[in-house]
């Protein structure tokens, strides 16, 4: 539909119809079972006409149901405007992929794009139009349960993944490619910085820090073409995001030139009352519309009060009109006016959980599993060894992770099922094993099996509900029963390989004496197959952490790119009056960028072609990487830079680039990075993003800790 016709359509709508376009309701309101909607209708004070005209619907899936609802909606809507179907498709629709934090650990942007493309295909054929993804919130505190939805602690890496997700979801021709869906970047802004890692809590930071560390991920997603932005639950400079005019009108609309749809998170408009910035729903509606929130998700402040606010002159009707127009433009961008049923197809639903999609899920899970420890090369296993596979996660299908909405545990592969393809010498318990309070009989059986085995795979971790939204934890160690099990097994067999399913970095105290530790995260539908592929060496580990693992929960928030301090520990490690703890080191147990391989790589001859950089030229840094082993492997070569003297305090290092290279056994290769002036820019006191002349360190290595540095100067 042409733009002029969309504008005319807005003018043809009544005030009530325009207000209803801003309402998003859950799919239950469109159920054929009257009892499913009668109660919520009464509770929310809705009328049939509100439901008939509500602009968007949340959480519906299935081609038949989508077609039914769209048909009935358009028949009842006076102007025949189609509705828009949205859902949380975070790391897969029915084929579940590794959680985003695990995808971040792949450092594989093509894998992230493929995940998003397959997710979009399965969602679109099921009738959906929009996914509430990607979540690009920067995360530094693993106590926060929603770190599992992020790709990690680094602004640069998050931004690259944000671009890949959007490209995978939306493709190049969203209007005509019905295998794609629109992407909604979230949560704007800084939701990942909730104080104390407690979900929905206050965020408190400077504007400079917000711009430098937290906004780049959202900006990258918008530059990639994301069609929607979701508000965050938290405050930004003391103002809740959903009512923050500066954040959405000034930064998002004017600075970033975003002309797409802004949607609140669930109930966030009404929550302005609980934040204490609105006295009632009427004031909440005014704050949100003035801030630029186009769609109110699952509360009715707009429905009940926006027309009244306009009629009394408190709100300009032009704000409503522009919000409605943006919603209609999104529907038009998706081709819904010409094709209201779009990609929904019962016949084509056979693509869901297809063998091809499962294979892609397996391969992407392989790339996301991090080998954290491998003492004396206890891994990989061989098929002739007798291996006991024990612990609460051994036979568990609880491997999907939070936000696997349409995923089914019974369709997932357990570790035990995956292992059976590699060995006929497995010792497996018959007793059901609880994550938190296993029976004495189950523990005794596990210990007995361990005693008979050459090696033990001890499968530990979190249950799905322990991470995700509203799943903050003050204690991020393994459950005490799991640590006790480790001790009991170690007493009879020290050859322990710990595997972990979890949604956050953990404090791994209690299992330090494991010979190997494999971080599998919640790896999705093909988790057990992918993990077995790693354990038996069919896949050589390539993943690298995108979020640091602390030595102790007392260190958090802990992250590699912390600011320089006036009394750095490194300047005098034996002195008392430096920045340090008395009872634990300053450093992460497993830092950002860390991960082992069955190959061994060395770095030599780090050189730069010149020592002076100007805005017009570039410096070429080259390093020689050698695979010292016989086995082909993939190495992720990482480039970090430190600004030694800045206008404001600078981080001790910042990731600026990375390359993944595959090397055959004993092969050497030169890897080069171009360093430009643009890479040295940062946000100054006046909020300008510029560089400072002076000295810099360029550091290259396999992770953020083990680096070789060279010095250069920026001349301006």
C-alpha positions, 0 to 999 in steps of 0.5 A: 500500500502506498504511503498516501493511502496509509496516511488516508487510512489513519484519517479515516479512523475514529479516535477510538479505533486509533487508540485500539491500534495501540493495544496489544493483547495476548492470544487468549483474547482471540480463543474460541473458548469463551471462558479463556477471555471472559475473565481477563476482559472483565479484569482489564475493563475491555469491550468486544470492540477493543478486542476487535480493533486491537492492533497487535496480538501476542503469543499465538502460534500455529498456521490454522489458528493464525489464519482463523484469527486473521480472517475473523479479525479482518471481518470484524474490523470496520476498515479491514486492517489486518492484525499483527502477530508477535511472539518471543522467538529467542533462540529457536521456534520449535527447533531450539538452538543454544541460548544466546549467551552460548551463541555469543560463545561461538564467536561465529556470526554466520551461525547466529544468522543461520539460527535466526533465519531458521527460527524465522522460517519456522515462526513465519510458516506458523503465522507469526510476523514479529519476534521479540529478538534480539536482546542486545543488553550488555551483561556484566553480572551473572546473578541476573537470570537474563544474561542467558538472553544476551551475547555477553559482556563486550560492546563490540561483540554484542554489536556484531551479533546484533547485526547478524540476528537482525539480518537472519530474521529479516533478510533482504526483502521482508515484504515479499520473503514470507520466510522472514519475520520482523525483528524487535531489538530490546530492551532499550536501554541498559536493562542488563545493568540492573543493580545487584543483578536483581531483575527489574531493579534500578539502573544507575549510570552516567550518560557517558557510560550508557553511550559508550558501553550499552547503546552500541548494541542497540544502534548496531541492530537498528543500523541493520534495519530492525523494525521495532524497539522494545522498552526496558523495565528499568530506569534510565537516569532516574526516569523509567524507560517506558516514560523516558522522553529523552531516551526515545524522542531525542536519542532513538528518534532524532539521533538514531533516526529510527522511524519504526515501532516502539513497543512497551514490554509486558505491563510496563506502561502501567508499571510507571505507577509503581515506579512512582512517576505516575499517580494513576493510569491516566498519567501513565498513558500521557507519559508513555505517549509523550515519550513515544511508545506506540504499542502498549503491551497487555495493560490498558492505560491507552485504551481507557485514558488516551482519548480522554487526554486528547479530548481535554487537550492534555495530549496532542492527537498528532502523537496518536496519529504518528503512532498509528501510522508507524504501526500501519507502516510496519504492517505494510512493510510485512506485506499484510495489506496485500497478503494478510495470511502472509507465510502461514501454511499448514502444508508447509509446517512440515519444515518445523523441526525438520532433519535439516533444522535439527542438523543445523541446531547440532552443528551450531551447538557444537560451536557454542560448547566451551572446553574450560579445562582439560588436564592431562588431555583426559578428553577426548574419550575413546570408544574402548574406555569404560565411561560412567555417565552419571549425575542429574543432567545425564539422562535429562531432557531439560536442555532447552533453556528459558525462552524456548516457548514452542520447544518440547523437552521430549523432542530434545536429545539427552547426553546419555542418548548422544553418548550411545552413538559413540560407545557400547562401554557406558555405565548408566544408572537406573535411579532417577537423579534430582538436581537438588536432593537426590535420593541416597539410593541414586547417589550410592548407585552413581558412586558404584558406577564411578568405581567401575569406570575408567573415566566418569562424565559427571553431568551437572548444572542448573535446571531450566527455571534457574535462569531467564526472566525473574530468575536472579540468584545471589548464590551462583554456585552449583547446588550443594547436593551436586558438589557433595556428589562430586566429592563422593565420586572423586573419592572412588575415581578422580578421572572426572569430566564435569559437563554443565548445562546452565544459563549463566556463568557459575561460581565453580568452587567445589569442582576444582579438582575435576580433570576436565570441565565442559560448559555446554550451556543450555544447548537446545534440541540437539544438546546431547548429540552436540555434547557427545560430539565434543566429548568423544572428539568428533568435533574439536572445540572452538567456542570462547567465552563471551562472559567471564566466569568469576573465581567467587560470586563475591567478585561480581560484577566482573568483566575483562574491560574494567577501567584503570584505577589509581592504585592498580593491583599490578603496580604493587601486588604485594602491597596492601593499599592497592585495589584488591581483595584480601581473600580472592584474586582480582581476576576471573577464573575463566576470562572473556574470550577463553576456551580450549581446543584439542589442538594447541596454538602458539602466537609468535612474531607480533609486529606492526608495519608502522608505529604512527597512526593518523586519521588518514592511514592505518596500521597493519598488525600481523601475528603468526599462529601455529597449530602445534598439534597434529589435529586440525583446529579452529582458533579465534584470534582476538585484537584488543587495544588500550588507550594509555592516556585519555580525557576520561579514564579508559578500560584496561583493554577493549576488543576491537576485532577478531578472526577465526582461522582453521589450521591443519596440524603443524600449519602456520599462518599469518593473521593481520588486523588493520588498526584505524583511527575510528577504532580508537574513538570513545565517548568524551565528557561532552558526549562527543565520540572522538579519539585522542592523540597519544600512545596506545597498546595493541594486544593480540592473543587467544583470550582477553588475558593471554596477550602480546602487546605492541605500542603505537601512537595516534598523531592528529 
